[in-house]
C-alpha cells in the first residue's frame, strides 16, 4: 500500500474540504477555485487519492499550469504551497496544493516569497 499524506479519510469526498467549483480534472487530480482566494485566480490542485505519488502529480500539474500562465503573460509569477499540520495552518483534512498567482505590485516588497508567512523573515537581503 502506498504511503498516505495525511491521516484522515480515504477519499476526498469524505473530507471536510470546502471546495466545490471545478476548473478542470483528470484521472488523478481535480483543480478547484479557492473558496477564499489570496489573489485573483488562486487555485487548489487536489489529488483524488491520499498518497504521496498522486500529491506529487498535483504539485507537478500546479507548476506546469502556473508556468503556462506566466509564459502567456497572464501572471507575472506564482507561489505554490501546502499546509501540513496545525502549526502550518492546515485546516482541511485532505492534501491539496495551493497555486497563488502573483502580479507586479500586489505587495510592496515581494522579496523572499513564501518566507513572508513569518512576519519580518521575508526580505533576508536587508
ABEGO torsion letter per residue (X at the ends): XBBBABBEBABAAABABABABBABBBAABBBBBBABBABBGBBBBBBABBBAAAAAAAAAAAAAAAAAAAAAGABABBBBBBBBEAAAGBABABBBBBBBBBBBGABABABGEAAAABBGAABAAX
